[in-house]
């Protein structure tokens, strides 16, 4: 009798397909997308994309949220996002020489992603690492069970600047804050419900805006003044 295929092999096969890999990479931005949007992004027909999405959902890599006449797809959870980020680090690290890694991230096509990008809805890249370090250095992070959360003082200070991170006392918030190794910086930025809410607040405030075709986050002139030169520097 033939042994059942290991679960790991099925998941690896689901990720390995080029079309599905492109879909998963796009979903790393943390947003939900329709099957039609994903088909256009991957350059395949709607029927082909439907089959790919069914497999991703069946294997627990993606989730679907029906809303009205549409069905929206996103990554299944943060564990999937972190696994994909880890695979990106492995794929990007084929040349172990540190100098080569620096040169790769200095290429024009990569500079924007390195500076600021969305990692499953939270801020990553150089700005994500700086935000992590600033929050820690000011004592604005405290332990909360197996994870961490913003202190009351931190939430008050951020709200005073027009930012309103999620109240970590909300039961549905899950892990409020926890460290996530940054793909490009090899240092930690914050993931978790409060990190996601904080990035959304930065977008709503107009300090960051999303790039049209990638996970890159663009710093606006106001964001440079108030966020980069203000909050992250003062």
C-alpha positions in Angstrom: 0.0 0.0 0.0 1.3 3.4 -1.0 2.0 5.7 2.0 -0.1 8.9 2.2 1.7 12.0 0.9 3.1 14.0 3.9 1.2 17.2 4.6 4.5 19.2 4.3 4.9 17.8 0.7 1.4 18.9 -0.3 1.9 22.4 1.2 5.3 22.7 -0.5 3.8 21.7 -3.8 1.0 24.2 -3.5 3.5 27.0 -2.9 5.9 25.8 -5.6 3.6 26.4 -8.6 4.7 29.8 -10.2 1.1 31.1 -10.5 0.2 30.3 -6.9 3.5 31.7 -5.8 2.7 35.0 -7.5 -0.7 35.0 -5.8 0.7 34.3 -2.3 3.4 37.0 -2.8 0.6 39.5 -3.6 -1.5 38.4 -0.6 1.5 39.2 1.7 0.4 42.8 1.5 -2.4 41.8 4.0 -5.2 43.0 1.8 -8.1 40.9 0.4 -8.4 40.5 -3.4 -11.1 39.1 -5.7 -10.4 36.1 -7.9 -10.6 38.4 -10.9 -8.0 40.8 -9.5 -5.7 37.8 -8.8 -6.2 36.4 -12.2 -5.2 39.7 -13.8 -2.2 39.9 -11.6 -1.0 36.4 -12.4 -1.9 36.6 -16.1 -4.3 33.6 -16.2 -7.9 33.0 -17.0 -10.6 33.2 -14.3 -11.2 29.5 -14.5 -7.5 28.7 -14.0 -7.3 31.1 -11.1 -10.4 29.5 -9.5 -8.7 26.1 -9.5 -5.6 27.6 -8.0 -7.5 29.4 -5.2 -9.4 26.3 -4.4 -6.2 24.4 -3.8 -4.7 27.2 -1.7 -7.8 27.3 0.5 -8.0 23.5 0.7 -4.3 23.4 1.9 -4.9 26.0 4.5 -2.7 28.7 2.8 -5.5 31.1 1.9 -9.0 32.0 3.2 -12.1 33.2 1.4 -14.5 35.8 2.7 -17.8 36.1 0.8 -19.3 39.6 0.8 -22.4 40.3 -1.3 -21.8 39.1 -4.9 -18.0 38.9 -4.4 -15.6 36.5 -2.7 -12.4 38.0 -1.4 -9.2 36.0 -0.8 -6.4 36.6 1.6 -3.7 34.6 3.4 -5.0 32.1 5.9 -3.2 33.7 8.9 0.0 35.2 10.2 1.7 31.8 10.4 1.4 31.4 6.7 2.7 35.0 6.1 5.7 34.3 8.3 6.4 31.0 6.5 6.3 32.8 3.2 8.6 35.6 4.4 11.0 32.9 5.6 11.0 31.3 2.2 11.7 34.7 0.6 14.7 35.1 2.9 16.0 31.6 1.9 15.4 32.4 -1.8 17.1 35.8 -1.5 20.0 34.4 0.4 21.4 32.1 -2.3 24.6 34.1 -2.3 25.9 34.0 1.2 28.4 36.9 0.8 27.2 39.9 2.9 28.5 42.3 0.3 26.4 40.7 -2.4 23.3 40.9 -0.2 23.9 44.6 0.4 24.3 45.2 -3.4 21.1 43.3 -4.1 19.0 45.5 -1.7 20.6 48.6 -3.2 19.3 47.9 -6.6 16.8 50.6 -7.7 14.0 48.0 -8.0 14.5 46.9 -4.4 15.2 50.2 -2.6 11.6 51.1 -2.1 10.7 47.7 -0.7 13.6 47.8 1.6 12.7 51.2 2.9 9.1 50.5 3.8 6.7 47.7 2.9 3.6 45.8 4.1 4.2 42.5 5.7 0.8 40.9 6.2 -0.6 44.2 7.2 2.1 45.6 9.4 5.0 47.9 8.7 8.3 46.2 7.6 11.6 47.3 6.1 13.9 50.0 7.4 10.9 52.1 8.8 9.4 49.0 10.5 12.7 48.3 12.3 13.0 51.9 13.3 9.5 52.0 14.7 10.2 48.8 16.6 13.4 50.3 18.1 11.7 53.6 19.0 8.8 51.9 20.8 11.2 49.8 22.8 13.6 52.6 23.6 10.8 54.8 25.0 9.5 52.0 27.2 6.2 52.0 25.2 6.0 48.2 25.1 5.1 45.9 28.0 4.6 42.1 28.4 1.1 40.7 27.9 1.1 37.0 28.5 3.0 35.2 25.8 3.2 38.4 23.7 3.5 42.1 24.2 1.4 45.2 23.9 1.6 49.0 23.8 1.5 50.7 27.1 -1.3 53.2 28.0 1.3 56.0 27.7 2.2 54.8 24.2 -1.4 54.7 23.0 -2.1 58.2 24.5 1.0 59.6 22.8 0.2 58.1 19.5 -3.4 59.2 19.7 -2.3 62.7 20.4 -0.6 62.7 17.0 -3.7 61.5 15.2 -2.9 57.8 15.3 -5.2 55.4 17.1 -3.8 51.9 17.4 -6.1 49.1 18.4 -6.9 48.8 22.1 -4.9 45.8 23.2 -7.6 45.0 25.8 -10.0 44.0 23.0 -10.6 40.3 23.3 -10.6 39.7 19.5 -7.2 41.4 19.1 -5.3 38.2 19.6 -1.5 38.8 20.1 -1.2 42.5 20.3 2.5 42.8 19.5 5.3 40.3 18.9 8.7 40.5 17.1 9.0 39.4 13.5 12.4 39.0 11.8 12.6 41.5 8.9 13.4 39.9 5.5 15.7 42.6 4.3 17.1 44.1 7.5 17.7 40.8 9.4 16.4 42.6 12.5 13.1 42.7 14.2 10.0 44.7 13.5 6.6 44.3 15.2 3.8 42.1 14.0 0.4 41.5 15.7 -2.9 43.2 16.0 -1.7 46.5 17.3 1.1 46.6 14.6 -1.5 46.1 11.9 -3.8 48.7 13.4 -0.9 51.2 13.7 0.0 50.7 10.0 -3.6 51.3 9.0 -3.5 54.5 11.2 -0.4 55.7 9.3 -2.2 55.1 6.0 -5.4 56.9 7.1 -3.3 59.8 8.5 -1.8 60.1 5.0 1.8 59.6 6.2 2.1 56.4 4.1 0.4 55.3 0.9 0.4 52.0 -0.8 2.2 51.3 -4.0 0.0 50.4 -7.0 1.7 47.2 -8.0 3.8 45.9 -5.0 4.0 45.7 -1.2 6.1 48.9 -1.1 4.8 51.7 1.1 5.6 55.2 0.0 6.3 57.9 2.5 4.4 61.1 1.7 5.9 64.6 2.2 3.7 65.0 5.4 4.8 61.5 6.5 8.5 62.4 6.0 8.0 65.4 8.2 5.7 64.1 10.9 6.5 60.4 11.0 10.1 59.9 9.8 11.7 63.2 11.0 9.2 63.6 13.9 7.9 60.4 15.6 10.9 58.2 14.7 13.5 60.8 15.4 12.2 62.9 18.3 
